[in-house]
């Protein structure tokens, strides 16, 4: 397979969630958001915010989404977060500062995912929770008068950090957060971009509300860059190709999100960043990816927060590298949309690759044998896309259990993957 052409990944999922939420919290006026991801998770956030009183136009390809904020109000029914853990956890932060009760739920997969890591610090701020079992969804929160919090997160998690910052914002109280490692910082960048009292102090993230208690989030305009995690699959396809060059346009290259590029460079991949620029406080670039011969490496625990969503594609690429690749302390993958850690290893083995999860570490040994067999995606979008990329190598016969899950984060993924392979004319997402 050769690759050639230009392709543009969908809007960044993390930024899309946060932009919608902050626009819904604005104190008046209309915010205009360009380039939002149109995947199912972001639509879940829009749906929940509408239930709380925000007026949000249809989230669809090629459109500017307008958000007219009004006072957050008691919802008439349960807030259904679909499959989106980001929606559920960040909305808990927003609701912690509201003086009413609300219940969040989600699909079967989301109802199995842990919420305690968010509810515990929010309880310490003064929010009250009622849950059927161990703080899993469905979960009822009663917010109200909060007090300030200084907190050290047990794991590096942008969702924990963001939920607490949003609670500080809506509850108008100070929040200081320390992490064992730096997690993705889109919330901090957007708060700072909007002038909302966010700064760093002695290695901690600090939110301090304005002295004027009436100060609110301003209406704003934002162009959302392309999603780095979505781009990683396109980079992977180009790396495994036998020739050619692929340009991936308008990719967010926030350093808390591009650990996968650092690891790929260490493995021998050839990816260049060009046309560097800034958009709404986020660094953006075009990526030029070319085929490369890969070698195994060790991914340290400190690197994982900057590439946790890219472990599936990195593991797939490691299966084509010379030698062994080890991912240290990736136990967090057990509580994603699926048990990604075990499924990555099991699916690689099903395709003839030596792979094993040992404790919280993942070991993958490279091979030159064509991958052949059936992959159980467990309806996990990142597994479906990663193993579809592996299916592009010569002689491969990779059969996915389903393909529909890619709608969560990259609805046009299979269209774009075919385009860069078959026609040499990559199609733009928008």
Secondary structure, 3 states (H helix, E strand, C coil): CEEEEEEECCECHHHHHHHHHHHHCECCCEEEEECCCCCHHHHHHHHHHHHCCCEECCCCCCCCEEEECCCCCCCCCCEECCCCHHHHHHHHHHHHCCCCEEEEECCHHHHCCCCHHHHHHHHHHCCEEEECCCCCCCEEEECCCCCCEEEECCCCCHHHHHHHHHHHHHHCCCEEEECCCCCCCHHHHHHHHCCCCEEEECCEEEECCCCCCCCCECCCEEECCECHHHHHHHHHHHHHCCEEEEEEEEEECCCCCCHHHHHHHHHCCEEEEEEEEEECCEEEEEEEEECCCCECCEECHHHHCCCHHHHHHHHHHHCCCECEEEECCCHHHHHCCCCHHHHHHHHHHHCCCEEEEECCEEEEECCCCCCEEEECCCCCHHHHHHHHHHCCCCCCEEEECCCHHHHHCCCCHHHHHHHHHHHCCCCECC
